[in-house]
Amino acid sequence: MAQLPELDRTAECACESGEMCADIRPGHGLHALQLRLASATPTRWVDAVIVGVRDNGWVDAATLDGTSVALWNHGDLDTSVAQGDPVALHSVYNVLAAGSRRFNVLSA
């Protein structure tokens, strides 16, 4: 049986202010449809490695082709990934896969 990924946040998630948010823009809550679309398009996943973790919610990753990308999630990714961790980034639907966990991310 396939193991389902853990959702770090749902459409209702705690924002920086501690209030509940239903925001599903990049970097906020991971919507079930977003996860389903990312899962249905496996060729758009890009393998990467976490190369830096900042204390402001941003992490830096390098794809296997050497491209650098900064990723942000308001749930502070610094508690979920560490330098050297292998991850995958969906290039269309802004989903970061770290082990069995999935995050909606803003990339810069």
N, CA, C and O of each residue as an XYZ file, in Angstrom:
432
protein
N       0.845     -1.169      0.000
C       0.000      0.000      0.000
C       0.894      1.237      0.000
O       1.883      1.298      0.729
N       0.540      2.210     -0.815
C       1.313      3.457     -0.896
C       1.124      4.267      0.379
O       0.023      4.345      0.924
N       2.211      4.865      0.843
C       2.143      5.710      2.031
C       1.789      7.127      1.612
O       2.412      7.691      0.713
N       0.796      7.694      2.262
C       0.372      9.049      1.939
C       1.333     10.050      2.560
O       1.841      9.823      3.658
N       1.590     11.166      1.859
C       2.468     12.191      2.431
C       1.798     12.897      3.586
O       0.574     13.015      3.632
N       2.601     13.362      4.512
C       2.081     14.154      5.623
C       1.910     15.588      5.161
O       2.810     16.151      4.538
N       0.791     16.170      5.452
C       0.561     17.570      5.133
C       0.975     18.396      6.336
O       0.433     18.225      7.428
N       1.932     19.290      6.141
C       2.380     20.115      7.251
C       1.315     21.128      7.638
O       1.127     21.413      8.820
N       0.637     21.659      6.674
C      -0.421     22.633      6.920
C      -1.591     22.276      6.005
O      -1.400     21.667      4.952
N      -2.766     22.646      6.398
C      -3.930     22.503      5.539
C      -4.365     23.899      5.137
O      -3.657     24.874      5.394
N      -5.526     24.000      4.507
C      -5.999     25.319      4.093
C      -6.176     26.238      5.292
O      -6.056     27.456      5.160
N      -6.460     25.671      6.457
C      -6.514     26.474      7.676
C      -5.206     26.260      8.409
O      -4.919     25.150      8.858
N      -4.429     27.288      8.533
C      -3.120     27.146      9.165
C      -2.817     28.373     10.007
O      -3.440     29.424      9.858
N      -1.859     28.217     10.883
C      -1.493     29.321     11.762
C      -0.552     30.259     11.034
O       0.506     29.846     10.558
N      -0.934     31.502     10.950
C      -0.068     32.525     10.340
C       0.891     33.064     11.382
O       0.830     32.705     12.558
N       1.776     33.932     10.925
C       2.761     34.522     11.815
C       2.103     35.207     13.012
O       2.678     35.243     14.100
N       0.925     35.739     12.820
C       0.250     36.464     13.888
C      -0.421     35.536     14.888
O      -0.923     35.987     15.917
N      -0.433     34.240     14.589
C      -1.069     33.287     15.478
C      -2.550     33.100     15.187
O      -3.212     32.274     15.816
N      -3.069     33.866     14.236
C      -4.467     33.713     13.873
C      -4.590     32.635     12.798
O      -3.607     32.298     12.137
N      -5.766     32.108     12.629
C      -5.984     31.095     11.600
C      -6.059     31.772     10.235
O      -6.632     32.853     10.099
N      -5.470     31.118      9.216
C      -5.561     31.669      7.874
C      -6.035     30.606      6.909
O      -5.775     29.418      7.099
N      -6.718     31.029      5.893
C      -7.176     30.136      4.845
C      -6.479     30.504      3.543
O      -6.974     30.198      2.458
N      -5.349     31.152      3.652
C      -4.597     31.632      2.500
C      -3.859     30.470      1.857
O      -3.126     29.754      2.539
N      -4.037     30.269      0.549
C      -3.347     29.188     -0.147
C      -2.382     29.724     -1.205
O      -1.964     28.993     -2.103
N      -2.030     31.016     -1.087
C      -1.009     31.554     -1.979
C       0.315     30.847     -1.700
O       0.473     30.237     -0.643
N       1.269     30.918     -2.634
C       2.568     30.282     -2.381
C       3.162     30.715     -1.045
O       3.230     31.903     -0.728
N       3.591     29.720     -0.273
C       4.189     29.980      1.023
C       3.226     29.863      2.184
O       3.636     29.972      3.339
N       1.955     29.645      1.901
C       0.956     29.538      2.971
C       0.425     28.114      3.027
O       1.208     27.169      2.934
N      -0.883     27.932      3.178
C      -1.458     26.603      3.338
C      -1.381     25.772      2.067
O      -1.538     26.295      0.963
N      -1.141     24.482      2.227
C      -1.113     23.554      1.087
C      -2.517     23.026      0.857
O      -3.075     22.327      1.704
N      -3.075     23.359     -0.278
C      -4.425     22.943     -0.621
C      -4.392     21.516     -1.155
O      -3.446     21.138     -1.847
N      -5.401     20.730     -0.847
C      -5.461     19.337     -1.294
C      -5.413     19.236     -2.820
O      -4.795     18.312     -3.349
N      -6.048     20.161     -3.533
C      -6.023     20.140     -4.990
C      -4.612     20.416     -5.509
O      -4.178     19.813     -6.491
N      -3.908     21.322     -4.853
C      -2.523     21.627     -5.226
C      -1.655     20.370     -5.080
O      -0.852     20.063     -5.961
N      -1.817     19.657     -3.986
C      -1.065     18.426     -3.771
C      -1.432     17.373     -4.806
O      -0.561     16.667     -5.314
N      -2.703     17.267     -5.114
C      -3.154     16.283     -6.101
C      -2.596     16.596     -7.487
O      -2.156     15.686     -8.190
N      -2.607     17.849     -7.888
C      -2.063     18.237     -9.187
C      -0.557     17.979     -9.256
O      -0.047     17.511    -10.274
N       0.144     18.285     -8.174
C       1.584     18.025     -8.145
C       1.861     16.524     -8.243
O       2.795     16.107     -8.927
N       1.058     15.725     -7.568
C       1.230     14.272     -7.614
C       0.908     13.708     -8.993
O       1.473     12.691     -9.395
N       0.010     14.356     -9.715
C      -0.410     13.871    -11.029
C       0.552     14.270    -12.142
O       0.404     13.820    -13.278
N       1.530     15.107    -11.828
C       2.504     15.548    -12.829
C       3.921     15.252    -12.336
O       4.676     16.174    -12.029
N       4.282     13.973    -12.261
C       5.566     13.591    -11.658
C       6.795     14.061    -12.420
O       7.876     14.148    -11.837
N       6.665     14.362    -13.688
C       7.838     14.794    -14.461
C       8.252     16.230    -14.136
O       9.311     16.677    -14.577
N       7.445     16.949    -13.384
C       7.752     18.343    -13.059
C       8.451     18.498    -11.702
O       8.717     19.620    -11.272
N       8.750     17.377    -11.024
C       9.506     17.431     -9.772
C      10.976     17.585    -10.087
O      11.487     16.957    -11.014
N      11.657     18.416     -9.320
C      13.088     18.664     -9.489
C      13.776     18.290     -8.178
O      13.401     18.786     -7.116
N      14.778     17.421     -8.250
C      15.525     17.032     -7.055
C      16.473     18.149     -6.645
O      17.054     18.829     -7.491
N      16.623     18.331     -5.339
C      17.480     19.393     -4.803
C      18.030     18.973     -3.448
O      17.632     17.955     -2.882
N      18.944     19.775     -2.949
C      19.536     19.581     -1.625
C      19.464     20.913     -0.888
O      19.740     21.962     -1.469
N      19.097     20.872      0.380
C      19.073     22.087      1.198
C      20.519     22.491      1.486
O      21.291     21.704      2.034
N      20.882     23.724      1.112
C      22.256     24.202      1.317
C      22.353     25.270      2.404
O      23.450     25.623      2.835
N      21.223     25.775      2.839
C      21.232     26.787      3.892
C      19.861     26.931      4.510
O      18.843     26.838      3.824
N      19.842     27.158      5.811
C      18.599     27.363      6.548
C      18.722     28.685      7.282
O      19.635     28.874      8.087
N      17.803     29.597      7.004
C      17.826     30.901      7.668
C      16.801     30.924      8.787
O      15.891     30.095      8.807
N      16.931     31.850      9.710
C      16.016     31.916     10.848
C      14.763     32.738     10.582
O      13.980     32.984     11.499
N      14.563     33.164      9.342
C      13.390     33.986      9.023
C      12.370     33.239      8.164
O      11.536     33.868      7.512
N      12.426     31.910      8.157
C      11.471     31.118      7.393
C      11.963     30.731      6.013
O      11.321     29.918      5.348
N      13.078     31.281      5.559
C      13.631     30.981      4.243
C      14.657     29.863      4.345
O      15.395     29.770      5.326
N      14.697     29.018      3.328
C      15.764     28.033      3.176
C      16.307     28.157      1.761
O      15.589     28.554      0.842
N      17.560     27.821      1.595
C      18.192     27.857      0.283
C      18.438     26.429     -0.175
O      18.903     25.586      0.593
N      18.120     26.172     -1.437
C      18.302     24.842     -2.007
C      19.066     24.964     -3.309
O      19.046     26.007     -3.963
N      19.736     23.893     -3.673
C      20.430     23.810     -4.966
C      19.908     22.576     -5.677
O      19.946     21.470     -5.136
N      19.421     22.773     -6.896
C      18.966     21.632     -7.678
C      20.178     20.856     -8.162
O      21.305     21.346     -8.089
N      19.950     19.660     -8.651
C      21.065     18.822     -9.083
C      21.779     19.381    -10.308
O      22.910     18.990    -10.600
N      21.124     20.296    -11.030
C      21.811     20.933    -12.165
C      22.548     22.209    -11.747
O      23.113     22.909    -12.587
N      22.537     22.510    -10.428
C      23.288     23.648     -9.911
C      22.506     24.931     -9.743
O      23.072     25.935     -9.310
N      21.235     24.936    -10.067
C      20.412     26.129     -9.910
C      20.116     26.374     -8.432
O      19.738     25.453     -7.709
N      20.287     27.610     -7.990
C      19.982     27.976     -6.609
C      18.566     28.520     -6.522
O      18.115     29.241     -7.412
N      17.871     28.175     -5.452
C      16.526     28.668     -5.245
C      16.322     28.911     -3.752
O      16.740     28.109     -2.916
N      15.677     30.024     -3.433
C      15.308     30.336     -2.048
C      13.828     30.003     -1.897
O      13.015     30.340     -2.758
N      13.489     29.344     -0.805
C      12.120     28.885     -0.567
C      11.636     29.412      0.780
O      12.390     29.461      1.752
N      10.355     29.808      0.818
C       9.774     30.339      2.049
C       8.424     29.703      2.306
O       7.637     29.471      1.389
N       8.176     29.426      3.577
C       6.857     29.011      4.033
C       6.631     29.671      5.375
O       7.524     29.666      6.223
N       5.456     30.240      5.586
C       5.230     30.984      6.821
C       5.247     30.093      8.059
O       5.226     30.596      9.182
N       5.282     28.789      7.868
C       5.390     27.883      8.998
C       6.827     27.632      9.417
O       7.084     26.720     10.203
N       7.774     28.422      8.910
C       9.194     28.306      9.222
C       9.756     26.934      8.863
O       9.706     25.994      9.657
N      10.279     26.846      7.672
C      10.877     25.608      7.186
C      12.105     25.201      7.986
O      12.529     24.047      7.919
N      12.682     26.132      8.743
C      13.907     25.817      9.479
C      13.703     24.735     10.534
O      14.677     24.136     10.989
N      12.479     24.475     10.929
C      12.214     23.392     11.871
C      11.887     22.080     11.165
O      11.742     21.044     11.814
N      11.772     22.120      9.844
C      11.360     20.940      9.087
C      12.445     20.360      8.200
O      12.398     19.180      7.851
N      13.430     21.185      7.827
C      14.533     20.709      6.986
C      15.853     21.196      7.579
O      15.894     22.165      8.336
N      16.917     20.509      7.221
C      18.247     20.884      7.702
C      19.214     20.894      6.523
O      18.974     20.259      5.496
N      20.285     21.611      6.688
C      21.306     21.662      5.642
C      21.745     20.243      5.303
O      22.032     19.434      6.185
N      21.789     19.961      4.001
C      22.180     18.639      3.519
C      21.020     17.705      3.235
O      21.217     16.644      2.642
N      19.807     18.077      3.647
C      18.635     17.227      3.396
C      18.300     17.181      1.911
O      18.294     18.220      1.250
N      18.021     15.994      1.375
C      17.512     15.908      0.003
C      16.030     16.271     -0.004
O      15.277     15.855      0.876
N      15.624     17.041     -0.992
C      14.232     17.455     -1.134
C      13.863     17.391     -2.619
O      14.714     17.146     -3.473
N      12.605     17.613     -2.902
C      12.137     17.739     -4.281
C      11.217     18.951     -4.340
O      10.459     19.213     -3.407
N      11.291     19.674     -5.428
C      10.488     20.877     -5.620
C       9.671     20.712     -6.887
O      10.214     20.407     -7.950
N       8.362     20.914     -6.773
C       7.514     20.835     -7.966
C       7.594     22.176     -8.674
O       7.249     23.211     -8.103
N       8.046     22.153     -9.910
C       8.332     23.386    -10.644
C       7.092     24.132    -11.119
O       7.204     25.272    -11.569
N       5.921     23.527    -11.032
C       4.697     24.196    -11.488
C       3.791     24.583    -10.319
O       3.235     25.681    -10.306
N       3.641     23.698     -9.347
C       2.636     23.891     -8.305
C       3.192     24.320     -6.942
O       2.465     24.276     -5.950
N       4.459     24.734     -6.870
C       5.038     25.309     -5.643
C       4.929     24.383     -4.437
O       4.570     24.816     -3.342
N       5.239     23.117     -4.644
C       5.207     22.155     -3.548
C       6.629     21.697     -3.268
O       7.370     21.336     -4.182
N       6.999     21.715     -2.000
C       8.287     21.200     -1.555
C       8.034     19.878     -0.856
O       7.221     19.803      0.065
N       8.729     18.831     -1.292
C       8.645     17.520     -0.646
C       9.921     17.312      0.150
O      11.021     17.325     -0.403
N       9.766     17.119      1.451
C      10.894     16.842      2.339
C      10.548     15.565      3.091
O       9.795     15.601      4.064
N      11.088     14.447      2.650
C      10.681     13.157      3.210
C       9.220     12.920      2.879
O       8.820     13.026      1.720
N       8.428     12.603      3.880
C       7.001     12.372      3.649
C       6.164     13.640      3.845
O       4.941     13.603      3.706
N       6.811     14.742      4.162
C       6.098     16.003      4.394
C       6.039     16.838      3.122
O       6.960     16.798      2.307
N       4.955     17.596      2.950
C       4.748     18.464      1.797
C       4.417     19.863      2.287
O       3.670     20.046      3.248
N       4.996     20.855      1.596
C       4.801     22.254      1.957
C       4.474     23.066      0.717
O       5.002     22.798     -0.363
N       3.611     24.050      0.869
C       3.357     25.048     -0.155
C       4.452     26.114      0.024
O       4.567     26.703      1.099
N       5.242     26.360     -1.007
C       6.363     27.294     -0.848
C       6.315     28.423     -1.857
O       5.789     28.288     -2.962
N       6.878     29.530     -1.440
C       7.156     30.660     -2.317
C       8.608     30.528     -2.702
O       9.461     30.355     -1.832
N       8.914     30.606     -3.991
C      10.314     30.513     -4.399
C      10.770     31.841     -4.982
O      10.018     32.544     -5.658
N      12.020     32.158     -4.699
C      12.594     33.418     -5.188
C      13.940     33.147     -5.818
O      14.596     34.072     -6.294
